[in-house]
Each structure stands twice: as C-alpha cells, then as structure tokens.
Amino acid sequence: MRPTLVWALVIALVLGAWLASGQLEMTDPVAVAKADSPPAALVSVRAETRTAQPRVVQITARGKTEAKRSVTVKAQTSGRVEILPIEKGSTVKQGDLLCQLALEDRHVKLQEATAGVAHARLEHDGAKKLKQQGYQSQTAIAATRVKLINAQAQLKSRQLDLEYLQIRAPFDGIVQDRPVDIGDLLERGGVCAEVLDPDPMLVVGYVTEREVEQISLGDSADIVLNNGRSEAGVITFISHAADLTTRTYRIEVSISNPDNTIRDGLSAEIAIARDAVMAHRVSPALLSLDDTGLLGIRILDEQDRVRYLHVNIISDTQQGIWVTGLPQTIRLVTVGQEMVFEGQRVEVMQALSGG
C-alpha cells in the first residue's frame, strides 16, 4: 500500500475517534440565548368568583292589541238612509239599530205578493177538486202547484226585503266607523257601519321556532302596554304555520276589557314565564365568539388556567345578561379576557366575590 493512503486512513480514524468521544461540541446560539434569558412573565387578569342563582326563564315578544271581532255591517237591500240613531264611538248591544232605510213602495209590494199567494192557492185547490171529479189532469194540478210555490217565494222575498230595511248590530261592541249619513242612497252591499268587539281584547305577537315549542294553549302571560298598564292574560291561539318571511309563529293572548279602556292597535310586550333555571348574570362585554360562531366566556380553573365555555342567553336586563351552561361556581375573568387564550396560565391580580 502506498504511504499516502496509509496516512489518510490514520488521520480519518483519529478524527472519527475524536468526534465519537464528544470532545467536539456544537454550540447553538438560540439555545444559549434561551438558557440565559429569564422565564416569560404571566399575563395578569382580574377575576371574580360568581355563584349561579335561580332565574325564571321568560319568553318575551313584542305585539299589539287587536279586537277579537271586527265586522263591517253591510246592507242586504238598497234604499235611502232615513234614520241613523248611533254615532261613531258609541257602545251598542246586539240587535241595536244602526241604519234604517226608507220604506218607499215595499209595503205595497208586500200586499201584492200576499194577494198573489192567496190567488195561487185558490187555483191549486180548485184544480185538485176538479181532479177528484175527473175534469182535471195531473199535469194541470202540477202547474197550479208551481204557481203557488212561486207566489210563496215572492212573498218571502218581500218580507225579507222589509226586514232588511233595519240594519242592526251583530254583537255587543263599539261603532268604529259609520260612513253614511241621512239621505244617502245605500246600495245592496254598501257599508252601514263598522262594529268591533273590544272585550276580551287580544294581544297578538310572534315567537321563534324554538320558543313556540315551549308554550301551550292556556298558559298565563303578563302584558305590559305602551302606556305602562299591566294586565294578565291567557294564550288562546298558537299558529300551526310560520310566517313565510320571518319564520315566526303568531300567538294570541286574551285579556279582559270590560270597561273598553284598552284600545285596538296599542303596542304591547308579552312575557310568558317558564320554569326557573340556575343561571349567572354577566356583563355583555364579557361575551365573545369562538371560531365556530358560538357565544362563550372565559373563566379560570383551579390552576389559574383559562377555560372558554359556551353559554346560552336566557334573558337580557338592564343589570346584565343571564346565561346558562356554566358550573354552579365559577371564577369569571372580568378584566384582560381579550388578551388570553384557552389553556393559558395567568396571574390573578385580584379575586373578588360578586353576583
């Protein structure tokens, strides 16, 4: 073997032995910097100890008052308005006169129809007697019977025409409108008056798909009108079909209105109480959304690590928002929650007990 190759092998073996012995050390500047730097400071937050409280869940909805019945009373015959005993805004009872039409020649027509019935009956009776004597055919008797029936129908029509001259209230209520005056010609189908029934008064509102499953017919509801008046009512109607635009369901709450002081069309708030649940009251500023769009708040565990828990809002008051989905007792992060993340260990500046 050539001397140069021998020396090359010797040098390679020496270098390998040196590296294997750990005598050559690699220095990492980043590792040295980390080893020499002090540990990172913990983020400081403020937390309060909160305990859940019983809270009555309420379903609330905005609505308005609406008369249970409102009828446009129309004429069933034509004629000139002769008497109007009721003014707009008046209270009426069922059967009270609203409009009186002129008699004109209807009385004469009634007498004519009465005479026509008498004449047709004589003809029919005479035909039956002739039939018994063999001088009249069955066809002739049938013809006289048809004349009698027609005459009776004409008489009934004249009698109804006289009755229709008096247009009366269909139920107890208030005259909301009276568009005619004395001397006006009222055609058949023309409006004499509009009558609405204010007792009981309905309060109509709309609830969501989730809320409609939580209420039933007969449930009690508290009503607050826009003038501050409070009334107690009962749910009398829940729609089975949703509004195509809002996807909400119509509900009707019936409230007593014996003195007719609650007017149609007033704004109102409907509150339907449900069972009490354990909930926490928090500031709306403490709520945040996660990456999936769900609401939640940040609390601390026993090791002062941040936990993000989802919550459900059950009511919103001036003092704060009531939420469910949290443990009975929590350490709520009240200051600095926007600077921390899930699992991060923090330093608690101040621990308070609050409601």
PyMOL commands that set and color helices and strands:
alter all, ss='L'
color gray80, all
select helices_A, chain A and resi 3-20+29-36+106-132+138-163+209-212+284-286+337-339
alter helices_A, ss='H'
color red, helices_A
select strands_A, chain A and resi 43-51+53-74+79-83+91-92+97-101+166-168+173-177+185-186+191-207+220-225+230-238+249-255+267-282+288-289+295-300+306-310+312-317+320-324+329-335+346-354
alter strands_A, ss='S'
color yellow, strands_A
deselect
rebuild
show_as cartoon
